[in-house]
Amino acid sequence: MTTLSRLGVPLALLALAPLAAGCSDSLGAPGVGSSAQTTDALALLPADAEMAGMMNLASARASGAIDDMLGGSGLEMVTTDGAEDFEAFVRMTGFDPNEDLDRVFLAASETEGRAAFVAYGRFDRERIERYLADQDEAEFEATEIEGLPVYLLDDDGERAGFALVNAEMVLAGDEATLTDMIGRLGTQRAPSADLQALLDRVEYPDGAWFVARNLDRRTAGISADAGPEAAAARAASAMVMSMGFQDDGIPVRAFLVTREGASADDVADVFRGGLSAAKIGLKDEPAALDVIDRVEVDAEAEGVRVEAFLTGEFLASVSRD
């Protein structure tokens, strides 16, 4: 069993929903509303999404802590082990997702089974289009939506793919979602009030963040007799999680919004109990114990705040497990 898996309840509660993936972007305060790229991406992504997030891949690549965790192998979004086709793609298109993707925004709705992405990086449209056109057995259907080149795959009648907007932006999703996003290019649209309230709680907007709402719709079926962890999950209506990428480690802050009538104090106690149990299982792993000892859990008016710092030593130990 790995160190991460033995952390148990605290990480399980923080992972109530999966965290899956052109403009100058500078932020000096919590909340993501003033970010140029975030403003543009959220205006394009489906407004009714239950989950939204962002991963700053450029910042992660530059992080000394991430480098220590990966043993200097680099942050690879796509494995290249034995992948001659991938190497040919990089050579012919000039695009390596492990180096040329800077930020990826996502929005997803589990109930509708759909996801949408806005990616920022460096894309040579002409070379990518030429590469796709030259394939003998083209899997992608090349088409256009409002004048933009779009490439779609057909999977049992459901078509999805990506659109090359410009040299800095790519959109991805199912055909209907792509059509909607392309139609919103160049427009401004503020997030809904409930989504903005969650975005305002993001502590590290220039690292990675994830928000989920309407969690109570998915956890209502959990039995109240299933144990304290289940009770804590039933108490959640929304969640915010964010992390920064630093040379000496990764600061993490999460906020669990409790639904009306639920006790934030009780949920905080479950977190603390989970941390105590994790310490017993990790008694022979000083780097992990150091991380747990620094975790802060506080009940607030609207929910529970959890803060942690994953040290470089801990991250390096995880990579060795």
C-alpha positions as CSV (number, residue, x, y, z in Angstrom):
1,M,0.0,0.0,0.0
2,T,1.4,3.4,-1.0
3,T,1.8,6.4,1.3
4,L,-0.9,8.3,-0.5
5,S,-3.4,5.5,-0.2
6,R,-2.8,5.2,3.6
7,L,-3.7,8.9,4.0
8,G,-7.2,7.5,3.8
9,V,-10.2,9.7,4.9
10,P,-8.7,13.2,4.5
11,L,-7.8,12.6,0.9
12,A,-10.9,10.7,0.2
13,L,-13.1,13.6,1.4
14,L,-11.0,16.1,-0.6
15,A,-11.6,13.9,-3.7
16,L,-15.4,13.8,-3.6
17,A,-15.2,14.5,-7.4
18,P,-12.3,13.8,-9.8
19,L,-9.8,16.4,-10.7
20,A,-9.2,14.9,-13.9
21,A,-7.4,19.0,-17.8
22,G,-2.7,33.4,-25.4
23,C,-3.1,36.2,-22.9
24,S,-1.0,37.5,-20.1
25,D,-2.3,36.3,-16.8
26,S,-1.2,37.8,-13.5
27,L,-3.0,37.4,-10.2
28,G,-2.1,38.7,-6.8
29,A,-5.1,37.7,-4.7
30,P,-7.3,34.6,-4.1
31,G,-10.2,34.1,-6.5
32,V,-10.0,33.6,-10.3
33,G,-12.3,36.3,-11.5
34,S,-9.6,38.8,-12.6
35,S,-7.6,36.3,-14.7
36,A,-7.8,37.1,-18.4
37,Q,-7.5,33.5,-19.6
38,T,-9.9,32.3,-16.9
39,T,-12.4,34.9,-17.9
40,D,-12.2,33.9,-21.5
41,A,-12.3,30.2,-20.8
42,L,-15.3,30.3,-18.4
43,A,-17.2,32.4,-21.0
44,L,-16.7,29.6,-23.5
45,L,-17.2,26.5,-21.3
46,P,-20.8,25.3,-20.6
47,A,-22.3,27.5,-18.0
48,D,-24.3,24.7,-16.4
49,A,-21.3,22.4,-15.7
50,E,-21.3,20.7,-12.3
51,M,-17.5,20.7,-12.2
52,A,-14.8,23.1,-13.5
53,G,-11.1,23.3,-13.1
54,M,-7.8,24.5,-14.4
55,M,-4.3,23.0,-14.4
56,N,-1.3,25.4,-15.0
57,L,1.0,22.9,-16.7
58,A,3.7,25.6,-17.3
59,S,3.9,26.3,-13.6
60,A,3.9,22.6,-12.7
61,R,6.8,22.0,-15.1
62,A,8.8,24.8,-13.5
63,S,8.1,23.6,-10.0
64,G,11.2,22.2,-8.2
65,A,8.9,20.1,-6.0
66,I,7.2,18.5,-9.0
67,D,10.6,17.8,-10.5
68,D,11.7,16.1,-7.3
69,M,8.5,14.0,-7.2
70,L,9.0,12.9,-10.8
71,G,12.7,12.2,-10.3
72,G,13.7,14.8,-12.9
73,S,11.8,13.0,-15.7
74,G,9.5,15.9,-16.4
75,L,5.8,16.4,-16.4
76,E,4.5,14.1,-19.2
77,M,0.9,14.5,-20.2
78,V,1.4,11.9,-22.9
79,T,3.7,9.0,-22.4
80,T,6.3,8.5,-25.1
81,D,7.6,5.1,-24.1
82,G,7.9,3.1,-27.3
83,A,5.5,5.5,-29.1
84,E,6.9,6.0,-32.6
85,D,3.6,7.4,-33.8
86,F,3.8,10.0,-31.1
87,E,7.4,10.9,-31.9
88,A,6.4,11.3,-35.6
89,F,3.5,13.5,-34.6
90,V,5.8,15.8,-32.6
91,R,8.3,15.9,-35.4
92,M,5.8,16.7,-38.1
93,T,3.5,19.1,-36.2
94,G,6.1,20.8,-34.0
95,F,3.7,20.3,-31.1
96,D,4.7,18.4,-28.0
97,P,1.9,18.4,-25.4
98,N,4.5,17.8,-22.7
99,E,6.2,21.1,-23.5
100,D,3.7,23.2,-25.5
101,L,0.5,23.0,-23.4
102,D,0.5,25.8,-20.8
103,R,-3.0,25.7,-19.3
104,V,-5.9,23.5,-19.6
105,F,-9.4,24.5,-18.4
106,L,-12.2,21.9,-18.1
107,A,-15.9,21.8,-17.4
108,A,-17.9,18.6,-16.9
109,S,-21.4,17.4,-16.0
110,E,-21.5,13.9,-14.7
111,T,-25.3,13.7,-15.0
112,E,-25.1,14.5,-18.7
113,G,-21.8,12.5,-19.3
114,R,-20.1,15.4,-21.1
115,A,-16.9,17.3,-20.8
116,A,-15.4,20.4,-22.5
117,F,-11.9,21.8,-22.6
118,V,-10.1,25.0,-23.4
119,A,-6.4,24.6,-23.8
120,Y,-3.8,27.4,-24.1
121,G,-0.3,26.8,-25.5
122,R,1.6,27.0,-28.7
123,F,-0.1,25.5,-31.8
124,D,1.2,25.6,-35.3
125,R,-2.2,25.4,-37.1
126,E,-0.8,24.9,-40.6
127,R,1.5,22.1,-39.6
128,I,-1.1,20.3,-37.5
129,E,-3.7,20.7,-40.3
130,R,-1.2,19.4,-42.9
131,Y,-0.3,16.4,-40.7
132,L,-4.0,15.4,-40.2
133,A,-4.7,15.9,-44.0
134,D,-1.7,13.7,-44.9
135,Q,-2.7,10.7,-42.9
136,D,-3.5,7.6,-45.1
137,E,-6.2,6.4,-42.7
138,A,-7.6,9.6,-41.4
139,E,-9.6,8.9,-38.2
140,F,-10.6,12.5,-37.9
141,E,-13.3,14.1,-40.2
142,A,-12.1,17.6,-41.1
143,T,-14.9,20.1,-41.2
144,E,-15.6,23.7,-40.3
145,I,-17.8,25.4,-37.8
146,E,-18.3,29.2,-38.3
147,G,-15.1,29.2,-40.4
148,L,-12.9,27.4,-37.9
149,P,-11.2,24.1,-38.7
150,V,-12.7,21.3,-36.6
151,Y,-11.7,17.7,-36.5
152,L,-14.2,15.1,-35.3
153,L,-14.2,11.5,-34.4
154,D,-17.3,9.3,-34.7
155,D,-17.8,6.9,-31.8
156,D,-21.0,4.9,-32.3
157,G,-22.8,7.9,-33.7
158,E,-21.5,10.3,-31.1
159,R,-19.1,12.8,-32.6
160,A,-16.5,14.7,-30.6
161,G,-13.2,16.4,-31.4
162,F,-11.3,19.6,-31.3
163,A,-11.2,23.0,-32.9
164,L,-8.0,25.0,-33.7
165,V,-9.0,28.5,-32.8
166,N,-5.6,30.2,-33.3
167,A,-2.0,29.7,-32.5
168,E,-2.7,29.9,-28.8
169,M,-6.1,28.2,-28.2
170,V,-7.7,24.9,-28.8
171,L,-11.3,23.9,-27.9
172,A,-12.4,20.3,-27.3
173,G,-15.7,18.5,-26.6
174,D,-18.6,16.8,-28.3
175,E,-19.9,18.3,-31.5
176,A,-22.8,20.2,-30.0
177,T,-20.6,21.6,-27.2
178,L,-17.9,22.6,-29.7
179,T,-20.5,24.4,-31.8
180,D,-21.8,26.3,-28.7
181,M,-18.3,27.3,-27.6
182,I,-17.3,28.5,-31.1
183,G,-20.4,30.6,-31.2
184,R,-19.4,32.3,-28.0
185,L,-15.9,33.2,-29.1
186,G,-15.3,36.9,-28.6
187,T,-18.2,37.3,-26.2
188,Q,-18.1,38.1,-22.5
189,R,-20.2,36.1,-20.0
190,A,-19.9,36.2,-16.2
191,P,-20.2,33.0,-14.3
192,S,-23.4,32.4,-12.4
193,A,-23.5,33.7,-8.8
194,D,-23.1,30.3,-7.2
195,L,-20.2,29.4,-9.4
196,Q,-18.5,32.7,-8.8
197,A,-18.9,32.3,-5.1
198,L,-16.9,29.1,-5.4
199,L,-14.3,30.6,-7.7
200,D,-13.8,33.4,-5.2
201,R,-12.6,30.8,-2.6
202,V,-9.8,29.6,-4.9
203,E,-6.6,30.3,-3.0
204,Y,-4.1,29.4,-5.7
205,P,-5.6,30.6,-9.0
206,D,-2.3,30.5,-10.9
207,G,-1.5,26.9,-9.9
208,A,-4.3,24.3,-10.2
209,W,-7.9,24.6,-9.0
210,F,-11.1,22.6,-9.0
211,V,-14.7,23.4,-8.0
212,A,-17.7,21.2,-7.8
213,R,-21.3,22.1,-7.1
214,N,-24.6,20.3,-6.6
215,L,-22.7,17.5,-4.7
216,D,-25.7,16.9,-2.6
217,R,-27.6,15.6,-5.6
218,R,-25.0,12.8,-6.0
219,T,-24.5,12.0,-2.3
220,A,-28.1,12.1,-1.2
221,G,-28.4,8.3,-1.8
222,I,-25.6,7.5,0.6
223,S,-26.9,5.8,3.7
224,A,-26.7,7.8,6.9
225,D,-25.7,4.6,8.6
226,A,-22.7,4.0,6.4
227,G,-20.2,5.6,8.8
228,P,-18.7,9.0,9.6
229,E,-17.1,9.4,6.2
230,A,-20.4,8.8,4.5
231,A,-22.1,11.3,6.8
232,A,-19.5,13.9,5.9
233,A,-20.0,13.3,2.2
234,R,-23.8,13.6,2.6
235,A,-23.2,17.0,4.3
236,A,-21.4,18.5,1.3
237,S,-23.1,20.7,-1.2
238,A,-20.0,22.0,-3.0
239,M,-16.2,21.9,-2.9
240,V,-13.3,24.0,-3.8
241,M,-9.7,22.7,-4.0
242,S,-6.6,24.5,-5.2
243,M,-2.9,24.0,-5.0
244,G,0.2,26.1,-5.8
245,F,3.5,24.9,-7.4
246,Q,6.5,26.0,-5.5
247,D,10.2,25.0,-5.5
248,D,10.0,23.7,-1.9
249,G,6.6,22.0,-2.1
250,I,2.9,22.3,-2.9
251,P,0.5,24.2,-0.7
252,V,-3.1,22.9,-0.8
253,R,-6.3,24.5,0.4
254,A,-9.7,23.0,0.2
255,F,-13.1,24.2,1.3
256,L,-16.1,21.9,1.7
257,V,-19.4,23.8,1.6
258,T,-21.9,22.2,3.9
259,R,-25.5,21.9,2.8
260,E,-28.2,23.6,4.8
261,G,-28.8,21.9,8.1
262,A,-25.5,20.0,8.2
263,S,-23.0,20.6,10.9
264,A,-19.6,22.0,9.8
265,D,-18.2,21.1,13.2
266,D,-19.2,17.4,12.8
267,V,-17.5,17.3,9.3
268,A,-14.4,18.9,10.7
269,D,-14.3,16.3,13.4
270,V,-14.4,13.5,10.8
271,F,-11.4,15.1,9.0
272,R,-9.5,15.3,12.3
273,G,-10.4,11.7,13.0
274,G,-9.2,10.6,9.6
275,L,-5.9,12.4,10.2
276,S,-5.4,10.7,13.5
277,A,-6.0,7.3,11.9
278,A,-3.6,8.1,9.1
279,K,-0.8,9.0,11.5
280,I,-1.1,5.5,13.0
281,G,-0.7,3.9,9.6
282,L,2.2,6.2,8.7
283,K,4.2,6.0,12.0
284,D,7.3,4.8,10.2
285,E,7.2,7.4,7.5
286,P,8.5,10.7,8.9
287,A,8.0,12.8,5.7
288,A,4.3,11.9,5.7
289,L,3.9,12.5,9.4
290,D,5.4,15.9,9.0
291,V,2.8,16.7,6.3
292,I,-0.1,15.4,8.5
293,D,1.1,17.4,11.6
294,R,0.9,20.6,9.6
295,V,-2.7,20.0,8.3
296,E,-5.1,22.6,9.6
297,V,-8.8,21.8,9.8
298,D,-11.3,24.6,10.8
299,A,-15.1,24.7,10.8
300,E,-16.4,28.0,9.5
301,A,-19.8,29.5,9.0
302,E,-20.4,27.9,5.6
303,G,-18.3,24.8,5.8
304,V,-14.9,23.3,6.5
305,R,-11.5,24.7,5.5
306,V,-8.5,22.3,5.2
307,E,-5.0,23.5,4.6
308,A,-1.9,21.4,4.0
309,F,1.6,21.7,2.6
310,L,3.1,18.8,0.7
311,T,6.8,19.1,1.3
312,G,9.4,18.3,-1.3
313,E,10.7,15.5,0.9
314,F,7.2,14.0,1.0
315,L,6.7,14.3,-2.7
316,A,10.0,12.6,-3.4
317,S,9.1,9.8,-1.0
318,V,5.8,9.3,-2.8
319,S,7.7,8.8,-6.1
320,R,9.8,6.1,-4.5
321,D,6.7,4.1,-3.2
